[in-house]
Amino acid sequence: MNARLAGLIAAATLLVILGCGAGTFLITRDGSSTYFGQPDTLLSRRLCSSGDLKNILSAADLPERIRDDFYRYNCTDDRSRDTVISLFAFLSPDEKIRLKRAFKRFGYEINIMHC
């Protein structure tokens, strides 16, 4: 990880810890919901094991480095909710929209929780 990215992640993590930063967004599919980046939920494990996350990140047309980091911090032993939140916080508004739209294209609902 380069020094600039590490600094950005540290700053965003501090904001999250202090309660000043926004989180990510809620994803729902097949009656299960979780926040993007929340590790060890049924839906987050399914997102990784099915290969959907790789496809979604590719469809969102994010820079390769960002795609790799999102995958790493969602689906590997380096899972880190705080790092995913930090990465998401530094996406441009257009990149955030593209990411959410990509989730929708692959059958996920955004910011909707079914009771």
C-alpha positions as CSV (number, residue, x, y, z in Angstrom):
1,M,0.0,0.0,0.0
2,N,1.5,3.4,-0.9
3,A,2.0,6.1,1.6
4,R,-0.8,8.4,0.3
5,L,-3.4,5.6,0.4
6,A,-2.2,4.6,3.9
7,G,-2.6,8.2,5.1
8,L,-6.1,8.5,3.5
9,I,-7.2,5.3,5.2
10,A,-5.8,6.4,8.6
11,A,-7.6,9.8,8.3
12,A,-10.9,8.2,7.3
13,T,-10.6,5.6,10.0
14,L,-10.0,8.3,12.6
15,L,-13.2,10.1,11.4
16,V,-15.1,6.9,11.7
17,I,-13.8,6.2,15.2
18,L,-14.8,9.7,16.2
19,G,-18.2,9.3,14.7
20,C,-17.8,11.9,12.1
21,G,-17.6,9.7,9.0
22,A,-20.3,8.0,7.0
23,G,-20.4,4.3,6.7
24,T,-21.0,2.4,3.5
25,F,-24.4,1.2,2.3
26,L,-26.8,-1.6,3.1
27,I,-27.0,-4.5,0.6
28,T,-29.8,-7.0,0.5
29,R,-30.3,-10.2,-1.4
30,D,-32.5,-13.2,-0.8
31,G,-33.8,-11.9,2.5
32,S,-30.3,-11.3,4.0
33,S,-28.9,-7.8,4.6
34,T,-25.5,-6.5,5.6
35,Y,-23.5,-3.3,5.2
36,F,-21.0,-3.4,2.5
37,G,-17.7,-4.2,4.2
38,Q,-19.2,-5.8,7.3
39,P,-17.2,-9.0,7.7
40,D,-18.4,-12.4,8.6
41,T,-22.1,-12.1,7.8
42,L,-23.9,-14.8,5.7
43,L,-24.4,-12.3,2.9
44,S,-20.8,-11.0,2.9
45,R,-19.4,-14.5,2.8
46,R,-21.8,-15.4,-0.1
47,L,-20.8,-12.3,-1.9
48,C,-17.1,-13.4,-1.8
49,S,-17.6,-17.1,-2.3
50,S,-19.9,-16.7,-5.3
51,G,-17.5,-14.4,-7.1
52,D,-20.2,-11.7,-7.2
53,L,-18.0,-9.1,-5.6
54,K,-15.3,-9.5,-8.2
55,N,-17.9,-9.1,-10.9
56,I,-19.6,-6.1,-9.2
57,L,-16.3,-4.3,-8.7
58,S,-15.3,-4.9,-12.4
59,A,-18.8,-3.7,-13.6
60,A,-18.5,-0.6,-11.5
61,D,-15.5,0.4,-13.6
62,L,-13.4,1.5,-10.6
63,P,-9.6,1.8,-10.9
64,E,-7.9,-1.6,-10.6
65,R,-6.1,-0.6,-7.3
66,I,-9.4,0.3,-5.7
67,R,-11.1,-2.9,-6.9
68,D,-8.2,-4.9,-5.5
69,D,-8.3,-3.2,-2.2
70,F,-12.1,-3.6,-1.9
71,Y,-11.8,-7.3,-2.6
72,R,-8.9,-7.7,-0.3
73,Y,-10.5,-6.0,2.7
74,N,-13.9,-7.8,2.1
75,C,-12.9,-11.3,1.1
76,T,-9.4,-12.3,2.4
77,D,-7.8,-12.8,5.8
78,D,-7.2,-9.1,5.8
79,R,-10.9,-8.4,6.1
80,S,-11.4,-5.0,7.7
81,R,-14.7,-3.1,8.1
82,D,-12.9,0.1,8.9
83,T,-10.6,-0.1,5.8
84,V,-13.6,-0.7,3.6
85,I,-15.4,2.3,5.1
86,S,-12.2,4.4,4.5
87,L,-11.9,3.3,0.9
88,F,-15.6,4.0,0.3
89,A,-15.3,7.5,1.9
90,F,-12.6,8.5,-0.6
91,L,-14.5,7.4,-3.7
92,S,-15.8,10.2,-5.8
93,P,-19.6,10.7,-5.9
94,D,-19.6,9.2,-9.4
95,E,-17.7,6.2,-8.3
96,K,-20.1,5.6,-5.4
97,I,-23.0,5.7,-7.8
98,R,-21.4,3.3,-10.2
99,L,-20.6,0.9,-7.4
100,K,-24.2,0.9,-6.1
101,R,-25.6,0.5,-9.6
102,A,-23.3,-2.5,-10.2
103,F,-24.7,-4.1,-7.1
104,K,-28.2,-3.6,-8.5
105,R,-27.2,-5.1,-11.8
106,F,-26.2,-8.3,-10.0
107,G,-29.5,-8.6,-8.2
108,Y,-28.7,-6.8,-4.9
109,E,-31.0,-4.2,-3.4
110,I,-29.4,-1.1,-2.0
111,N,-30.4,0.6,1.3
112,I,-33.6,-1.6,1.6
113,M,-34.1,-4.0,4.5
114,H,-37.0,-6.5,4.3
115,C,-38.6,-7.4,7.6
